[in-house]
Amino acid sequence: MKWIIYQILTLSIIVFFMWILDYINENRTIQHSSSEWTAVNSTFITFYIIAFIVSCFYLLFLFEAKKDNGLFDRSFWAVMPKMCVIIGVLSIILFLTGGTIGPIMVWIEQWPSLIYVFFIYFLFLIFLFIFSIEHKKHRYKQRKEKTVHISFTWTILLFFVLFFLI
């Protein structure tokens, strides 16, 4: 029961953090540079936001790993990497189609915080994909907590390479 409470608190932290980001965006408390304008003020800020959200996913998965007979003991983890790829590709296609010829842009204009929901969803899919590969590879060879640690490390390294080395 205590792990479920910790998971609910972690989800609440994600929601609160996204609310703060939306509040900052609406009130423009971050001043843009007058000499140049960029969509993102700093790659460091974006990386820190992504790292924070991925860290919350890490905590959610770590608390789940500490449960007895939890979600990670189920048999569907054998096919989860394939499911993540299929769901991810379909999600990207639907998001791009919905953004160009569908109603997503109208929805985002009405509810700007909806973009954060999409952002978190895609970050979760990436983390879930990396975790599912690691979990499938070492299903009974290592502790579930170690699998979560390794997945977190690989996810952060992936985003570090994407943001700073490419």
HELIX and SHEET records of a PDB file:
HELIX    1   1 LYS A    2  ASN A   27  1                                  26    
HELIX    2   2 THR A   43  ALA A   65  1                                  23    
HELIX    3   3 LEU A   71  ASP A   73  5                                   3    
HELIX    4   4 SER A   75  ALA A   78  5                                   4    
HELIX    5   5 MET A   80  THR A  100  1                                  21    
HELIX    6   6 ILE A  104  GLN A  110  1                                   7    
HELIX    7   7 LEU A  114  LYS A  137  1                                  24    
HELIX    8   8 LYS A  144  PHE A  160  1                                  17    
HELIX    9   9 VAL A  161  LEU A  165  3                                   5    
END                                                                             
